[in-house]
Amino acid sequence: MIYQTKVDKLAISNTKGDYQSYVYVAPSDRQGTTGLGQLFIVAEAKSREKKIPSILNQLVDELSEYYYHSPTKNTEAALETAAQYFNENIGDITGKNLRWLKEKMSILIAAIQDNKLIISNFGGLSAWLFRNNKIHDITAGGNNKDVTGKKILCQLISGQLVDGDVLLLTNNTIFDYFSDEKIKKTVMGLAPTQACAFFKNTLLDYKVSVDFSTIIIKFMAFKKAPQQIIDATAGTNVLKAADNVEILNKAEPGIAAKIFIKLAGWLKNGLAKIYALVKKAGTLKMRGKKEAKKEVGELSGMNVKSEEQIAREDEKKRVKGLAFKKWKSFNIVEYRLILLIILAAILFTGSLFIVNNKKKNQVQNEEFQALVEEINGKINSVEAALIYKDEARAQELLSEANDLLAKLTNNNPQEQYQYQELKNELAKQVKRIYNLETITNPEVLVELPQDFAATSNIYADPNNIIYLARGAEIYKVNTGNKALDKVASITGQIKKLVYFEKNKLLILTKTGEVWIMDTNNYGARKITLELPKKSQLVDLATYGLKIYLLDGGNNNIYKYNYQTTSFGTPSKWLSGEDDLTGNEVIVVDGSVWLAAKDGQISKFFKGKKEVFGLKGAYEKISSQTLLVTNETSNNLYLLDRDKNRILIADKTGQVSKQLLGDELEKIVSIAPNSNERELYLMTVNKVYKIGL
């Protein structure tokens, strides 16, 4: 198992306070060269003496040097010897007596090697472990100033870390300004750098003067997936080439230059011989040509074309034979020299290719890792924004992170693995920020008969009785036997079912006719609406005893008042000149809401359009959007039919939940129940119920 730590430190000094501190995190190169892991030290003194900072600095330097120059490579033994050195030399280093040290001094020293943690502490500094969403004080408060004798660091605490653990090495000031829950949420939810920034910015925002000394360590255990991918996909030659490149990387500076200088020397010494060989070859070639000319001239008088061709072929063979004989006449030294020159040329060309290719890969890798780091920074900033409850900023940062992810190339298994990890993390953040939930295992209320095609919306009355229509027939969902009961028929294809008043259901047909049905006896009667000239009835809604008609022909909304058994003369409801083109749905809850073909939702009040927009929707709403609400609902319910998702927003437009129907058939209609704790869904072949 491979282990890694992410670390950051924070030290804030109150110029008017009593404390001075020094926080140390060992550089990563030291842990690699010594094999003793990473060292962390927090030292604090309750004194405003001017020389205290230099004393603390010297103390930490000597402790770290003594630890990393330990004769043993065992982390626990090295820390123990460093603690002994501290106890024996603390007086000489600080120039203070033991009483002053015990009263004024606090120190915590910790080391992590692989997954092992060793800590020694004295005074008011503590180590806190955050694991499984719980906080543990693993140094028992750190307040051991009542120890007797001359030893200060007199105990070691050791244990095993697991993946996801977070360590907080700190003085107790942090608990005076932040609750345990806030500290836990911050250090476990953010990267150490962002967590330190959060604490610092919060204290600065509130202009709090404190003495703050903290190290945050996040411990991670890497899986072997990246290496397994490489091992499974790479061939032997590729691995060998990679090893060779690594050897070149590790070679001391100047070796490559020395090799080529040597080759150049060989070339210079053999130049005369090469020239002589070339000259001989040229002479041989010329002589061969003259002899060939002579013989060809003698044959020129012959008129048989096939014999001329044969003669030329024979001449070529003879010339080649002479050249081959000359090649065979070279001695062993000449052979070796030529082979050496060829080999040197091949090596030189190959080395240039390797170096250039290495540089190219190095640049690409650096660019890749820089983008990865930037994306991780965006993700950490998203976490910080969520802690501040700034969802808009979190969404903006997430969008930026996704844009950066699109720029990432993934040409090798390692990059492919990193890319997939980032993609998965961003998908997780998307679900978290946008409150995305996939609808799983909804309760089936009824299975629609085969070839049953509903033509209306699904409607739930105040008693949560569910109605729907097919053609001219109205059905009630029987939740007891999970069947459909036909309750009424009218003339004309039914388009919409709308609540009108107690025990009354308003029915709109595709041709614009309006009916009223009594839900007690299911009697239905047609009512007459006086429509304006050029009227094109697009949709209607009810509010109280009024009908609101969306008229596409006159680009207006008309209001009808109910008068005992009929509706009176319509009146224009809009007072402005707003263009209603493209709107297909109207619902009324006191305000008038319209849904357009492009997914745009508009709000009107007292005849005038108001500023309204949905906030927090993941991806733009598509053109096929159904809008549902009424005067008793607290929310707007939007069905995005194209993307098979449902958005629930309050009436200011803030989306609170987004339900994904990825595991369902195509959803065609929705209706909340009367208390908005459940939602009814109608798909192409079932009616479901889900909890909200």
Secondary structure, 3 states (H helix, E strand, C coil): CEEEEEEEEEEECCCCCCEEEEEEECCHHHHHHHCCCEEEEEEEEECCCCCHHHHHHHHHHHHHHHHHCCCCCCHHHHHHHHHHHHHHHHHHHHCCCHHHHHHHEEEEEEEEECCEEEEEEECCEEEEEEECCEEEECCCCCCCCCCCCCCCCCCCEEEECCCCCEEEEEECCHHHHCCHHHHHHHHHHCCHHHHHHHHHHHHHHCCCCCCEEEEEEEEEEECCHHHHHHHHHCCHHHHHHHHHHHHHHHCCCCHHHHHHHHHHHHHHHCHHHHHHHHHHHHHHHHHHHHHHHHHHHHCCCCCCHHHHHHHHHHHHHHHHHHHHHHHHCCCHHHHHHHHHHHHHHHHHHHHHHHHHHHHHHHHHHHHHHHHHHHHHHHHHHHHHHHHCCCHHHHHHHHHHHHHHHHHCCCCCHHHHHHHHHHHHHHHHHHHHHCCEEECCCCEEEEECCCCCCCCCCCEECCCCCEEEEECCEEEEEECCCCEEEEEEECCCCEEEEEECCCCEEEEEECCCCEEEEECCCCCEEEECCCCCCCCCEEEEEEECCEEEEEECCCCEEEEEEEECCEECCCEECCCCCCCCCCEEEEEECCCEEEEECCCCEEEEECCEEECCCCECCCCCCCCCEEEECCCCCCEEEEEECCCCEEEEEECCCEEEEEEECCCCCCEEEEEECCCCCEEEEEECCEEEEEEC
